[in-house]
Amino acid sequence: MSTDPLRPPEPAAGYHRITSERRFRYLQQDPEHTVRVTWQALPVTCPVCATDTGLTLTYEQGVDQMVHVLCPQGHAWPEPLVDTGHFTTYSRLEYWLDPHPDMLWIIDEGFGQEPPPPVDYAADLAAAAKDVRRRTKARIKGAIRRPVRRAKKKALNLAFTPVAAALRGAWAQQAGGVADTEPKAPGRRRGKKAAEKGPKVPSYAKYRKAYGIPAPAKGPRCLVCRDTGRITAPGVSIPCTECRPATEALAAAERRAERARAGKGPRRS
């Protein structure tokens, strides 16, 4: 039977498949120990390319006589060295299907996939402690150096204020202007910078009056009735409801109707 990598494993139905990322080991009796039975855990290796990782092992009860192996390079072969009982027990243990308790000794002997390498917690803890010390040291240095830098900057500003004022005065005299008599106080400038005053530009109305340009004609306020208050057409003459007089009249009529519906008399003026 050929190994089908697309068929899902079904240990309860008798189809077992294990895909091993690390080396998969089988058990073989040690021939050097004759008095006491000792088992050796040996890895399954591809006979063509000698690959021992990433192997896929399959076995179907009642159909296969041996465990079939497929390597990542595409080489498939039956492996008689892997005991079918051991493989079935390991597969049922991997998928939590209540394996035979008398066969669980194979796990202690090393059957199945090799365990992952141990994690070096000591190196991780040392690196984490080193990083914490570095961050703490940088934070303490920053808290100490920040006020010192501010004080140095303030002292430099105070010391170089007369020098800056003298340079501004010399530059202003060379440019033909008048230097500032009072130097500006050092420190951060607060507030918005005053806008520079420019020439005052007259409005368009003054230009229009000066050149005799006529004022633009204003159109009607109501574009529906042209301020006439009524909408007229051949055989039609109705009050306009869009302009202000008609809108006010309609609102007043609505208020009177509301008072009449409420049982109140007309409001006395």
C-alpha positions as a printed NumPy array, in Angstrom:
array([[  0.   ,   0.   ,   0.   ],
       [  1.369,   3.433,  -0.924],
       [  1.434,   6.224,   1.636],
       [ -1.208,   8.901,   0.985],
       [ -0.116,  12.154,   2.72 ],
       [ -3.534,  13.749,   2.11 ],
       [ -5.548,  11.141,   4.002],
       [ -6.257,  12.256,   7.578],
       [ -5.324,   9.91 ,  10.424],
       [ -8.156,   7.885,  11.988],
       [ -6.734,   5.795,  14.847],
       [-10.213,   4.804,  16.045],
       [-10.944,   3.322,  12.589],
       [ -7.582,   1.548,  12.386],
       [ -5.679,   4.037,  10.178],
       [ -2.599,   5.412,  11.946],
       [ -0.365,   8.173,  10.57 ],
       [  2.448,  10.044,  12.321],
       [  4.37 ,  12.936,  10.741],
       [  7.594,  13.406,  12.681],
       [  9.427,  16.747,  12.575],
       [ 12.374,  15.313,  14.481],
       [ 13.893,  11.863,  14.234],
       [ 11.517,   8.929,  14.753],
       [ 13.003,   6.043,  16.742],
       [ 12.053,   2.375,  16.858],
       [ 13.006,  -0.216,  19.476],
       [ 15.431,  -3.09 ,  18.902],
       [ 16.709,  -5.558,  21.48 ],
       [ 20.346,  -5.071,  22.4  ],
       [ 22.241,  -8.252,  21.407],
       [ 25.048,  -7.583,  23.871],
       [ 22.753,  -8.103,  26.909],
       [ 21.643, -11.733,  27.097],
       [ 20.728, -12.025,  30.784],
       [ 18.576,  -8.907,  31.047],
       [ 16.519,  -7.62 ,  28.127],
       [ 17.701,  -4.172,  27.078],
       [ 16.203,  -2.11 ,  24.268],
       [ 17.952,   0.256,  21.894],
       [ 16.171,   3.304,  20.392],
       [ 17.377,   3.611,  16.781],
       [ 16.238,   6.254,  14.253],
       [ 14.313,   5.443,  11.084],
       [ 16.382,   6.512,   8.075],
       [ 15.554,   6.704,   4.379],
       [ 17.55 ,   3.971,   2.54 ],
       [ 17.953,   6.207,  -0.544],
       [ 18.85 ,   9.696,   0.737],
       [ 19.542,   8.917,   4.434],
       [ 16.979,  11.473,   5.605],
       [ 15.878,  10.933,   9.204],
       [ 13.674,  14.005,   9.866],
       [ 10.269,  14.981,   8.495],
       [  9.234,  11.356,   7.878],
       [  5.583,  10.305,   7.548],
       [  4.765,   6.839,   8.917],
       [  1.414,   5.162,   8.153],
       [ -0.157,   1.84 ,   9.059],
       [ -3.7  ,   0.561,   8.428],
       [ -4.82 ,  -2.357,  10.524],
       [ -6.169,  -5.316,   8.526],
       [ -4.692,  -4.002,   5.265],
       [ -0.942,  -3.461,   5.776],
       [  1.529,  -6.004,   7.051],
       [  4.222,  -3.431,   7.897],
       [  4.556,   0.262,   8.633],
       [  5.074,   2.357,   5.483],
       [  7.355,   5.397,   5.521],
       [  7.489,   8.432,   3.21 ],
       [ 10.452,  10.845,   3.342],
       [ 10.325,  14.554,   2.317],
       [ 12.188,  13.732,  -0.93 ],
       [  9.334,  11.464,  -2.073],
       [ 10.936,   8.09 ,  -1.324],
       [  8.476,   5.527,   0.094],
       [  9.286,   2.088,   1.49 ],
       [  7.937,  -0.481,   3.974],
       [  9.853,  -0.531,   7.227],
       [  9.907,  -3.981,   8.875],
       [ 12.031,  -2.759,  11.802],
       [  9.127,  -0.705,  13.251],
       [  6.894,  -3.005,  15.274],
       [  3.235,  -2.543,  14.342],
       [  2.078,  -3.026,  17.948],
       [  4.482,  -0.354,  19.17 ],
       [  3.436,   1.993,  16.387],
       [ -0.28 ,   1.454,  17.047],
       [  0.178,   2.133,  20.762],
       [  2.17 ,   5.279,  20.092],
       [ -0.412,   6.547,  17.569],
       [ -3.31 ,   5.987,  19.971],
       [ -1.342,   7.749,  22.698],
       [ -0.685,  10.728,  20.407],
       [ -4.394,  11.135,  19.622],
       [ -5.672,  10.401,  23.181],
       [ -7.509,   7.18 ,  22.289],
       [ -6.856,   5.095,  25.452],
       [ -3.85 ,   2.974,  24.427],
       [ -3.116,  -0.416,  25.939],
       [ -1.647,   0.201,  29.411],
       [  0.692,  -2.811,  29.213],
       [  2.381,  -1.296,  26.125],
       [  3.187,   2.13 ,  27.527],
       [  6.652,   0.976,  28.509],
       [  7.766,   1.693,  24.938],
       [  7.564,   5.429,  25.691],
       [  9.975,   5.023,  28.591],
       [ 12.346,   3.062,  26.372],
       [ 12.405,   5.87 ,  23.77 ],
       [ 10.008,   4.731,  21.034],
       [  8.567,   7.513,  18.861],
       [  9.623,  11.014,  18.026],
       [ 12.645,  12.426,  19.804],
       [ 11.84 ,  15.   ,  22.484],
       [ 12.629,  18.642,  21.704],
       [ 15.939,  20.036,  22.941],
       [ 15.852,  21.511,  26.443],
       [ 15.273,  25.231,  26.784],
       [ 18.173,  27.151,  28.266],
       [ 16.238,  29.142,  30.846],
       [ 19.442,  30.274,  32.562],
       [ 20.65 ,  32.096,  29.447],
       [ 17.204,  33.682,  28.904],
       [ 17.036,  34.874,  32.521],
       [ 20.567,  36.278,  32.322],
       [ 19.75 ,  38.146,  29.094],
       [ 16.519,  39.526,  30.598],
       [ 18.324,  40.684,  33.751],
       [ 21.01 ,  42.334,  31.638],
       [ 18.39 ,  44.157,  29.588],
       [ 16.6  ,  45.356,  32.755],
       [ 19.874,  46.656,  34.187],
       [ 20.671,  48.46 ,  30.946],
       [ 17.247,  50.128,  30.796],
       [ 17.368,  51.114,  34.477],
       [ 20.851,  52.557,  34.108],
       [ 19.819,  54.575,  31.04 ],
       [ 16.737,  55.911,  32.849],
       [ 18.786,  56.987,  35.881],
       [ 21.402,  58.65 ,  33.685],
       [ 18.686,  60.508,  31.782],
       [ 17.084,  61.736,  35.02 ],
       [ 20.47 ,  63.062,  36.183],
       [ 21.697,  64.555,  32.929],
       [ 18.46 ,  66.31 ,  31.949],
       [ 18.576,  69.026,  34.672],
       [ 22.301,  69.44 ,  34.137],
       [ 21.791,  70.075,  30.435],
       [ 19.04 ,  72.593,  31.142],
       [ 21.221,  74.451,  33.636],
       [ 24.157,  74.509,  31.201],
       [ 21.952,  75.819,  28.418],
       [ 20.544,  78.559,  30.64 ],
       [ 24.015,  79.594,  31.797],
       [ 25.273,  79.737,  28.201],
       [ 22.312,  81.888,  27.172],
       [ 22.963,  84.306,  30.026],
       [ 26.678,  84.438,  29.24 ],
       [ 26.277,  85.026,  25.503],
       [ 23.388,  87.53 ,  25.703],
       [ 25.718,  90.616,  25.661],
       [ 27.779,  89.103,  22.869],
       [ 24.654,  88.487,  20.788],
       [ 23.434,  92.03 ,  21.427],
       [ 26.793,  93.446,  20.333],
       [ 26.759,  91.381,  17.166],
       [ 23.215,  92.492,  16.342],
       [ 24.181,  96.118,  16.868],
       [ 27.259,  95.845,  14.639],
       [ 25.242,  94.143,  11.937],
       [ 22.5  ,  96.786,  12.131],
       [ 25.028,  99.649,  11.888],
       [ 26.71 ,  98.006,   8.928],
       [ 23.321,  97.593,   7.234],
       [ 22.414, 101.233,   7.865],
       [ 19.725, 100.671,  10.477],
       [ 19.359, 101.406,  14.168],
       [ 20.381,  98.75 ,  16.659],
       [ 18.207,  97.748,  19.605],
       [ 19.231,  99.61 ,  22.74 ],
       [ 17.964,  96.944,  25.128],
       [ 18.998,  93.32 ,  24.626],
       [ 16.293,  90.74 ,  24.722],
       [ 16.071,  88.525,  27.787],
       [ 17.342,  85.   ,  27.21 ],
       [ 15.11 ,  81.997,  27.473],
       [ 12.315,  80.4  ,  25.536],
       [  9.966,  82.776,  23.731],
       [  6.367,  82.362,  24.797],
       [  3.325,  83.41 ,  22.834],
       [  2.85 ,  84.044,  19.143],
       [  5.282,  86.138,  17.197],
       [  3.917,  89.579,  16.338],
       [  2.939,  89.855,  12.702],
       [  4.873,  92.308,  10.606],
       [  2.878,  95.429,   9.656],
       [  2.447,  95.969,   5.956],
       [  0.776,  98.649,   3.794],
       [ -2.932,  99.109,   4.455],
       [ -5.01 ,  98.098,   1.417],
       [ -8.365,  99.94 ,   1.025],
       [-11.554,  97.985,   0.525],
       [-13.256,  97.351,  -2.837],
       [-16.073,  99.757,  -1.936],
       [-13.637, 102.682,  -1.764],
       [-12.117, 101.731,  -5.112],
       [-15.609, 101.512,  -6.598],
       [-16.597, 104.954,  -5.298],
       [-13.288, 106.522,  -6.402],
       [-13.525, 105.197,  -9.968],
       [-17.309, 105.629, -10.315],
       [-18.065, 101.951, -10.733],
       [-21.814, 101.333, -10.271],
       [-22.917,  99.063,  -7.458],
       [-24.012,  95.568,  -8.536],
       [-27.773,  95.237,  -8.913],
       [-29.431,  93.151,  -6.24 ],
       [-31.754,  90.434,  -7.39 ],
       [-35.137,  89.611,  -5.843],
       [-35.164,  87.948,  -2.449],
       [-37.708,  85.337,  -3.492],
       [-36.755,  83.629,  -6.713],
       [-40.187,  81.936,  -6.966],
       [-42.527,  84.918,  -7.067],
       [-39.959,  87.699,  -7.751],
       [-41.045,  89.536,  -4.557],
       [-44.65 ,  89.866,  -5.833],
       [-46.119,  87.566,  -3.177],
       [-48.087,  85.476,  -5.714],
       [-47.245,  82.812,  -8.23 ],
       [-48.981,  83.602, -11.498],
       [-49.363,  81.67 , -14.703],
       [-52.042,  81.428, -17.426],
       [-55.171,  80.609, -15.399],
       [-53.223,  80.285, -12.102],
       [-52.779,  82.867,  -9.305],
       [-51.832,  81.453,  -5.892],
       [-50.005,  82.996,  -2.932],
       [-46.294,  82.261,  -2.694],
       [-45.308,  80.033,   0.22 ],
       [-41.565,  80.586,  -0.134],
       [-41.169,  84.29 ,   0.605],
       [-41.433,  85.797,   4.053],
       [-44.938,  87.425,   4.05 ],
       [-46.667,  84.279,   2.862],
       [-44.691,  82.126,   5.289],
       [-45.657,  84.343,   8.21 ],
       [-49.336,  84.293,   7.157],
       [-49.343,  80.515,   6.928],
       [-47.695,  80.246,  10.356],
       [-50.31 ,  82.563,  11.873],
       [-53.13 ,  80.549,  10.285],
       [-51.631,  77.345,  11.668],
       [-51.463,  78.847,  15.161],
       [-55.142,  79.917,  14.969],
       [-56.19 ,  76.473,  13.808],
       [-54.244,  74.878,  16.658],
       [-55.976,  77.104,  19.206],
       [-59.347,  76.292,  17.702],
       [-58.652,  72.544,  17.872],
       [-57.608,  72.942,  21.528],
       [-60.977,  74.651,  22.33 ],
       [-59.502,  78.069,  23.017],
       [-60.982,  81.258,  21.734],
       [-59.216,  83.766,  19.5  ],
       [-56.376,  85.645,  21.123],
       [-57.298,  89.21 ,  22.014],
       [-55.011,  91.863,  20.718]])
